[in-house]
Amino acid sequence: NAQQRTMQSRAYFGLARIAVLQRETEAALELFQRALEYNPDPSTKAWSLIYLGRLADVEGDAQKSAAYFEAALQVNGLTKAAKTAAEKG
């Protein structure tokens, strides 16, 4: 059901953040993408896109990075903190 998928999305997001902290970029990219596939709540969706944008920026892909940040800004229910992070991206 939708609630279970949202919980799975949050779990993938949490695992992705751990991967970022451990500097496991490939794993983080895959896990953030998975988080987006599982009916994420607005916060999880926006922050997954922001992290994907940051990772693309680190890899030197400015165009891809900008697209992720723009997508984050389009999320309905975007929090002020997420909006600020996406705009700074």
C-alpha positions in Angstrom: 0.0 0.0 0.0 1.0 3.7 -0.3 1.9 4.0 3.4 4.3 1.1 3.2 5.9 2.5 0.0 6.4 5.9 1.7 8.1 4.1 4.6 10.4 2.3 2.2 11.2 5.6 0.5 12.3 7.0 3.9 14.4 3.9 4.6 16.2 4.2 1.2 16.7 7.9 1.9 18.3 7.1 5.3 20.6 4.5 3.8 21.6 6.9 1.0 22.6 9.5 3.6 24.7 6.9 5.4 26.4 6.1 2.0 27.1 9.9 1.5 28.7 10.0 5.0 30.8 7.0 4.1 31.8 8.6 0.8 30.2 5.7 -1.2 28.9 7.9 -4.0 27.7 5.1 -6.3 25.6 3.5 -3.6 24.3 6.9 -2.5 23.2 7.7 -6.1 21.4 4.4 -6.4 19.7 4.7 -3.0 18.5 8.2 -3.6 17.0 7.1 -6.9 15.3 4.2 -5.1 13.9 6.6 -2.6 12.3 8.6 -5.4 10.7 5.4 -6.8 8.7 4.5 -3.6 6.0 7.2 -3.2 8.2 9.6 -1.1 6.6 12.2 1.1 7.4 15.8 -0.1 10.4 16.2 2.3 12.0 12.9 1.3 11.4 13.7 -2.4 12.9 17.2 -2.2 15.9 16.2 -0.1 16.6 13.2 -2.3 16.7 15.5 -5.3 18.8 18.0 -3.5 21.4 15.4 -2.5 21.4 14.1 -6.1 22.0 17.6 -7.3 24.9 18.0 -4.8 26.4 14.7 -5.9 26.1 15.7 -9.6 27.8 19.0 -8.8 30.7 17.2 -7.1 31.1 15.0 -10.2 31.3 18.2 -12.3 28.0 17.8 -14.1 26.5 21.3 -13.7 23.6 20.7 -16.1 22.4 17.6 -14.3 22.9 19.3 -10.9 20.8 22.2 -11.9 18.1 19.9 -13.2 17.9 18.2 -9.8 17.8 21.4 -7.9 15.1 22.8 -10.2 13.1 19.5 -9.7 13.4 19.9 -5.9 12.0 23.5 -6.2 8.9 22.1 -8.0 8.0 19.7 -5.2 4.6 20.5 -3.6 4.9 20.9 0.1 8.5 22.0 -0.1 9.9 23.0 3.4 11.7 26.3 3.8 15.0 24.6 4.6 14.7 22.4 1.5 13.8 25.4 -0.6 16.8 27.3 0.7 19.1 24.3 0.0 17.8 23.9 -3.5 18.2 27.6 -4.3 21.8 27.6 -3.0 22.6 24.5 -5.1 
